[in-house]
């Protein structure tokens, strides 16, 4: 993420307007939050590299949802 855009992303997140990807894996059962992004198109462009990185860990399955939300820590949650 471009550090110069962080204040814009942070503001969008605080207002609940930021785009996030909620990525769930099974075996291990983990939920990852990837974001924040101001534009959905930017998130869609960046997400495949994140998913490829997760696939290298060989989970049983990966499912993701794109949504506008306000998120804070933790960005990784074990079920």
C-alpha positions as CSV (number, residue, x, y, z in Angstrom):
1,X,0.0,0.0,0.0
2,X,1.2,3.5,-0.9
3,X,2.1,5.2,2.4
4,X,1.1,8.6,1.0
5,X,-2.5,7.4,0.7
6,X,-2.7,6.0,4.2
7,X,-4.5,9.1,5.6
8,X,-7.2,8.8,2.9
9,X,-7.6,5.1,3.6
10,X,-7.6,5.7,7.3
11,X,-10.4,8.3,7.0
12,X,-12.4,6.1,4.7
13,X,-12.1,3.2,7.2
14,X,-13.1,5.5,10.1
15,X,-16.2,6.5,8.2
16,X,-17.1,2.9,7.2
17,X,-16.5,3.6,3.5
18,X,-13.3,1.6,3.0
19,X,-13.3,-1.6,0.9
20,X,-12.1,-4.8,2.6
21,X,-11.8,-8.4,1.6
22,X,-12.9,-10.9,4.2
23,X,-11.0,-14.1,3.3
24,X,-11.9,-17.3,5.1
25,X,-9.8,-20.5,5.0
26,X,-10.6,-24.0,6.3
27,X,-8.0,-26.3,7.7
28,X,-6.7,-24.1,9.2
29,X,-9.9,-22.2,10.1
30,X,-8.8,-18.6,9.9
31,X,-10.4,-15.3,8.8
32,X,-8.1,-12.7,7.2
33,X,-9.1,-9.1,6.6
34,X,-7.3,-7.5,3.6
35,X,-7.5,-3.7,3.3
36,X,-8.5,-0.9,3.6
37,X,-8.9,0.4,0.1
38,X,-10.7,3.5,-1.1
39,X,-11.7,2.0,-4.4
40,X,-13.1,-1.5,-5.0
41,X,-11.2,-1.7,-8.3
42,X,-7.9,-1.3,-6.4
43,X,-8.8,-4.0,-4.0
44,X,-9.8,-6.3,-6.8
45,X,-6.4,-5.7,-8.5
46,X,-4.4,-6.3,-5.3
47,X,-6.4,-9.3,-3.9
48,X,-5.0,-12.1,-6.2
49,X,-1.5,-11.7,-4.9
50,X,-2.8,-12.0,-1.3
51,X,-4.9,-15.1,-2.2
52,X,-1.8,-16.7,-4.0
53,X,0.2,-16.2,-0.8
54,X,-2.5,-17.9,1.2
55,X,-2.7,-20.8,-1.3
56,X,1.0,-21.4,-0.7
57,X,0.1,-22.4,2.8
58,X,-2.2,-25.1,1.4
59,X,-5.5,-24.6,3.3
60,X,-8.3,-27.0,2.5
61,X,-10.4,-24.1,1.0
62,X,-10.4,-20.3,0.5
63,X,-13.5,-18.2,0.2
64,X,-13.6,-14.4,0.0
65,X,-16.1,-11.6,0.1
66,X,-15.6,-7.9,-0.8
67,X,-17.4,-5.4,1.4
68,X,-17.4,-1.9,2.7
69,X,-16.8,-1.8,6.4
70,X,-14.9,-0.2,9.3
71,X,-12.2,-2.6,10.5
72,X,-9.6,-2.5,13.2
73,X,-7.3,-5.0,14.7
74,X,-7.1,-7.9,14.7
75,X,-6.8,-8.5,10.9
76,X,-6.3,-12.2,11.4
77,X,-8.8,-14.2,13.5
78,X,-8.6,-17.9,14.3
79,X,-11.8,-19.8,14.7
